[in-house]
Amino acid sequence: MQELDQTIQAKVNQWLNGNYDDATKAEIQKLVDEKAYTELTDAFYKDLEFGTGGLRGIMGAGSNRINKYTIGAATQGLANYLKAKYPGEKIKVAIAHDSRNNSDVLGKITADVFSANDIHVYFFKALRPTPELSFAVRELGCKSGVMLTASHNPKEYNGYKAYGADGGQFVAPDDKMVMDEVAKIASVDEVKFTAKPENITLIGEEIDADYLKKITSLSVSPAAIQRQKDLKIVYSPIHGTGITLVPKALEMFGFENVILVDEQTTPDGNFPTVVYPNPEEKEALTLALKKAKEVDADLVLATDPDADRVGIAVKNHKGEFELLNGNQTGSLLVNYMLEAWEKEGKFTGKEYVIKTIVTSYLIDKIAASKNVTCYNTLTGFKFIGQIMTEKLGKETFIVGGEESYGYLVGEFVRDKDAVVSAAFIAEMTAFYKDKGSSLYDAMIDMYVKYGFYKEKLVSITKKGKTGAEEIKAMMERFRNHPPASLGGSKVVQLKDYALQKETDLVTNSTQALDFPKSDVLQFITEDGCIISARPSGTEPKIKFYCSVNAPLASKADFDKVNQDLEEKVDQIMTDLAV
């Protein structure tokens, strides 16, 4: 054990000698016996951080892992926060889980701990999507909610998303208050694991019915759907929870020709047919695209394991299936919804859309053209939910989203929602087909009208303790030594969201950024390119978001301008030297 840092060795000993079950101790002892010092270091070098959204990590024994003890401590801390915030009240919470390995077990542990603290639990009796959990929190008058999921992470991961009374993930100051309460749990002995069954109510189909009825009421083109009800839609839940509600939502919207990818319909936390269960990855849609070619589909939809994000593919102008990225799909949704509201004369001057600072600024341009306010937030849908809660009853939210394939239509949910998004993407496809167009053609038309915006995301993975240190060093280098030029254009502006400062690099003048602190840097070039850098909050990655744009005079110029912008993006990434 000499090769282990003394602090880490002390934590290992604490778990080996403490009030932990035999299976946990055996797992740790095996690593000790094998002198697996790297694995032990990664498992114990810190306590798994309860961040502003909750927990996410690799499953296994250790303080830096997802297991019954770290989940139990998080729940005990959240329970303590709720009892302090709502003294004397009968507190209710809702809990759901996705298809990941151990999600059901960890969900039951979460329910047990809440119930042991005399908090009433509404516990979904089977797997359900994250957005339905958000819906249930508000619908059932809960003070909090928990979703057991690691979203699109690899199969080794699991996680714990914590929600407030508004159905959104906790934001300031409550996020810090919850984090502080979780941090106070110094010992596993402080966690009340023994359930009080009378405090647990199982829920399911009745919430499904209310949720589906409400999102169906949002439809803006029912007549077009009726005429295009045979639209060929290929759908894959990628072994996740989407299978529970997405096909039902499509059916209730009026679609009668939904073709499932059979190999991926069974929920399975091992995700056996994909490398990563992530609809951002082309590989994850391999089987869906194969099925689409077989049946000559109009639209391909694929949702991630907890069904809060959706990826799509449509035929391009050459008749080949092409995956659209999150910026393209988000821009299309905003354009479609705002044009529909304008056509119906529904605008009152109090409507708005929301996006994040790393999401396409084409959305800002579309909203401005309709005199609709576009709010920008930090990355993370909880900030979108926060604005929705603040504006409720004063302004009307239409649609919003972020480039990472998460969108929301309507005000019933406070998180990204692949169920309602899948339904509206299908409706949008039917609407344009009814007009003799395709979704891809509609996208090109949008570029002709507003300008061709092209975005690309580059993620670099840096695992473990050393990886975290490397990512931190990269951000410091960019912060202290910003690039002079990118893509052949001078960098004229630096936005540092950690320092909450915007610097004009030409005049060296500064002004305040009115955003919460966040480790994000944005470089803006003389010709209007925006390049953002940020460490991921949920994965061991640093992400670079590159956005370039140019006028598109006509559809005939699409391929040429697309190629020019692609080359510019590649040059920018080369210039960043990452």
Buried (B, 14 or more C-beta within 10 A) or exposed (E): EEEBEEEBBEBBEBBBEEEBEEEBBEBBBEBBEEEEBEBBBBBBBBBBBBEBBBBBBBBBBBBBBBBBBBBBBBBBBBBBBBBEBBEEEEBBBBBBBBBBBBBBBBBBBBBBBBBBBEBBBBBBEEBBBBBBBBBBBBBBEBBBBBBBBBBBBBBEBBBBBBBBBBBBBBBEEBBEBBBEBBEEBEEBEEBBBEBBEEBBBEBBEEBBEBBBEBBBEBBBBEEBBEBBEEBBBBBBBBBBBBBBBBBBBBBBBBBEBBBBBEBBBEBBBEBEBBEBBBBBBEEBBBBBBEBBEEEEBBBBBBBBBBBBBBBBBBBBBEEEBBBBBBBBBBBBBBBBBBBBBBEEEEBEEEBBBBBBBBBBBBBBBBBEEBEBBBBBBBBBBBBBBBBBBEBEEEBBBBBBBBBBBBBBBBBBBBBBBBBBBBBBBBBBBBBBBBEEBBBBBBBBBBBBEBBBBBBBBBEBEBEBEEBBEBBBEBBEEBBEEBBEBBBEBEBBBBBBBBBBEBBEBEEEEEEEBEBBEBBBBBBBBBBBBBBBBBBBBBBBBBBBBBBBBBEBEEEEBBEEBBEBBEEBBEBBBEBBEE
